[in-house]
Amino acid sequence: MKSQTVGVIGLGPVGSILAAHLARGGADVVVEDIATELLVRVRKDGLRVSGIRELDARFEKVAGSLAELAEFEPDIIFVATKACFLKAVLAELKPVYKDGMSVVSFQNGLDNERVVAETLGIDTAYRVVVNYAGELVSPGSAKMNWFQPPNYVGAFKNGLYTTDETTKNIAGVMSASELETEQAPDIKRHVWKKTILNSALCSICALTGQTMKGAMEFGPSRDVAVKVLEEGLSVAEADGYDFGEKVLDKFTGYLEKGGAHKPSMLVDVENRLRIEVDFLSGAIVGYGERYEVKTPVNKVMTKLLKALEKSYLKKV
């Protein structure tokens, strides 16, 4: 019987931390990225994780394209790129996709799992809500800054959210690698929660250059963050997800514990890279329009960030 092979697409901080843990946990891992310098380093030295976890992992299976990755016949494929690259990844994956592959969105943002299912023409796609964060130190080296377990995994099957044997398998494989993960029958609830929290500070920090701690300690930016939370919670409730009493205080308290950490969107702006705003504040705006819930602050943040992104991308 063929042993299970796990593919990881994208070796940014999130993907590198995932791949290194899975490999150290004994999984048969194939990693894929398009950055030549990074692939040379990984083939030679593997991946290193520092910070709250210290580990090194070597890989015999390293791919520079999704066609090459598919040759290893992975059973599970984690898409760990930025959400803004999801459609491009799926366009490359579709020609080499085979029945039996379980594709998992390991990303930020709303409805990624739906995009996976619709683009690949499959009845079931999977979604993990990631509750750790990190940053790249150098090619092949990532720093894990924090982890608030558990992660969550769920299935999107024929338009409905559920769990199945594959979500059980994914939770087991990740937990065995010390990335504690639980099954979630309605993963979208966890997606909404993380999207609202991410939107509140990612946009503000990306526009102002503040750390999470700085944004929440400065009155004007804190006020904006709270407004983003209020709008997101109202839209989520319209979509059927009520997070209960005093949820605004709970979400605000969570953001206040963020520390002097730069959200990934700020790092992307500093590095003049594409950003995920369409999957965060932009997605909240889209859902607000669907349910006729006003989201003026999220809308302004989204437009400002798209203008900022355009200003530097056109210079590249």
N, C-alpha and C positions, 0 to 999 in steps of 0.2 A: 504494500500500500504506500502510495506517495506521501511523504511527509509534507506538512503544511508550509507553504512559502508566503511570506508577507512582504509586499512592496511598499516603499515610502517614496512618494513623488514630492520633491522639493526639500532641499537641505538648508533652509533658513534656520533660525533658532528653534522654532517649534518642531520642524521636521527632524533636525539633527538630534534634539533631545529625545524625541520619540524613537528614532532609529537606534540610537546608542543604547537606550534602555531595553528595547526589544532584543537586540543582539546579545547584550549582557544577560538577559533573562533566558537565553537559550533558543530564541526563535531563529528560523532560517530566513534572513532578511536580505532583500535586494534593494539598494538605494538608487535613486535616479535624480539627476539634476542636469541642467544645460550649461553650467558654468565650467569651462575647461580647467581653469586653475584649481577650482574646488575638487573636481573629479581626480585630477592628478594627485592632490594631497590626500584624498580619501583612499585612493588605491594604494598609496604608499604607507600612510600612517593611520588610517582609520578616522574615527571621530572622537573628539575629547569633549567632555562636559565638566564644567567647574561650577563654583557657586555653592548652592545648598546641597548639590549632589556632586560627587567626584567620581568619574568613571571614564574609562577608555574602551573603545570597541573597534574591532577589526572587521572588514567585510570582504568576502571572496566574490560577491556578486555586486558589481557596480555598473550602472547603465547611464549612457549619455543621451538617451532618447526613450520615448515610450514604446517604440517598436522593439528596441533592445530589451527593455524591461519585460515586455510581453513574452519574449523568448524564454524567460525563466519560469513561465507559467505560474504567476502568483495567484494564490487563492483569495487573499485579501489585499486590496490596494488602498492605502491611505493617501488621500490628496491633501498634502500639507503646505501647498503654496498659498500665497495671498489670495483672498477671495476674488480680487479683481482679475486674476489670471485663470479662474475656473473654466470659463468657456473656451479659452485657448487650449487648456489642458485636455478638456473633453473632446475637442475637435481632433486632437492628435491621438487620443486614446480610442475613439470610436472605431477606426479602421482595424485596430488590432484587438479590440475587446472580444472575449470569448465567453460563452455561457459557463457559469460556474464561478466567475470572478465576482467577488463582493467589493463594490466600490464605496469607500467611506469618505465623506467630506469631513476633514479634520481642520476646520477653518472657522473664522468669524462670519457673522452675518445671517440674515434671514433667508430661508427657502433654498439654500444651496443644495440640499438633498433632493428637492423637487427638480431643480435644474439638472442634476445628475441623471435622475430617472427619465426625464423628458428628452434630454439630449441623446442619451444612449439607447432610448427606446426599451427600457427594462422596467419590470413591474416593481422591483424593490431596490432602493438605495439606502445607504446607512449614513448616520450622522453622529459625530462625537462632539460634545461640548467640552472644550479643553479648559481646565482650571489651573494651568501652570503658565508661566511666562519666562522669557529669557531674552538674550541678545547675542549677536555674533561678536566674538572676540577677534576672530580671524577666520579665513577659509578652513573649515574642518574643525573649528573650535567654538563652542557655544557656552555661555554662562547661564545657568538656571537661577533666576532671581527669586522666584517664589512658587509654591505649590499649595493650593488649598483643596485637598482631596474631599470628595472623589471627582473624577471626570465622569461624564455620563455618555451612554451610547444607546441609540434607539434606531428603529427601522421605519422607513416610509414605504409602505406596501400598498399598491393600488390606490393611492391617494389618501391612505389612512396611516396614523402613527400606531406603532405596536412594538413588540419585541419578538424574537424568534431564536432559533438555535444559533444563528450567526451572531446576533447581539450577545448571546451568552458566551460564545466562543471569543469574541473580541474583548469582552469584559475580562474573561479569564486570562487571555494572552497579555493584556495590558497590566492587569493586576499582578500577574506572575513576574512582571518586569519592574515592579515597585512603582508603577503609575496607577494607583488604585482607581478602579473604574467600576461603576454600577450601571445596570440596565435601567432604562427609563421608558415605561410604556408610552408616555407622551413626551418625547424628547423636545418637542417644540416649546414646551413650557420653559425648559432650561435655556433654549435658544433665545427666547424672548428676554428672559432675565439678563443673560449675558450681553445681548445686543443693546438693551437699554443702558446698562452700566457702562459698556464700552463707549456708546455714543456720547454719554455725558462728559467724559473727560478726554477721550481721544481727539475729538474735534477741537475742544478748547485748547488743549496742550499743543496740538499741531499748528494752530493759528497763532498762539502766543509764545511758544517756546518754553512754557512752564512745565515743571514736573507735576505729577499728580498731587504731591504734597503742597507744592507752591500754589497750584490752582485752587485747592480747597482751603488754603489759609488766607487767600486774598479775597476780600469780600465781593468785589464785582464779578470775578470769574466763578466764585462759588455760587453766587446767585444765578448765573447763567446755567451752571451745571444742574442746579435744582430744577430750573425750568425745563431743561431737556429731559430730566427724569419724569417730571409731571406729565409732559406730553407723551413720552413713551409709554408710561403706565396707562394713560387714558386710551391710547391706541390698542395696546395689548388687551385691555379689558373689552374693547369693542370686538376684538378677535376671539374672545372667549376665555381670556386668561386673567383672572382676578387674583392678585397676590396678597389680598387680605388687608386687615386694618394696620394702620401705622406703617404701611410699606414704604412710604416716602422717607420716613425717618430711618428705617432699616437700610434702604438703599443709600441714603446720604451718609449714614454711619459707615457703610462698607467703603464708600469712596474716600472717606476721611482716613482710612487705614492704609491707603495706597502707598504711602511713603514717597521718598525722593526718587521715584521711578519714572522713566520716560516711556509713555505708551508707544507702541509700535508705529502708530501713525505719525507721531512726531519724529521718530527715527527715520521713517520713510521720507518725510518732507526734508529733513536735514540732508539726506543722501540723494535728494532729487529723484525719487522713485514714484511709481504709481501708487495711489492710495486706495483704501477700501471704503471710502465714504459712501458709495452707492449701496453698500451692503449693511451700513450702520445707520447713521442719521438719514441718509437717502431712502433706506428701506422703511424707516418709520414714517417718513413723509408719504411714501407710496401707499402704505397701509392706511394712513390717515385720510388720504384722498378716497380710497376705496370705501371707508366707513364714514366719511364726511366728518372726521374729527380734525379740528384745526391744529396744525403743528408749525406755527410761525418761527419759533426759535430753531428747531431742527432744519427748517427750510432755509433759513438765512445761513446757518452754519454749513449746510451742504453746498450752497451756491458759492460761498466764500472759499471753501476748500477746493471746489472744482476750478474756480478762477485761479487760485494759487497754484494748483497742479499744472494747469495749462501754461502758466507764466514761465515755469521752469522746464517743462517737458519739451516745449517748442524750441528751446535753446540747446537741447542735447544733440 
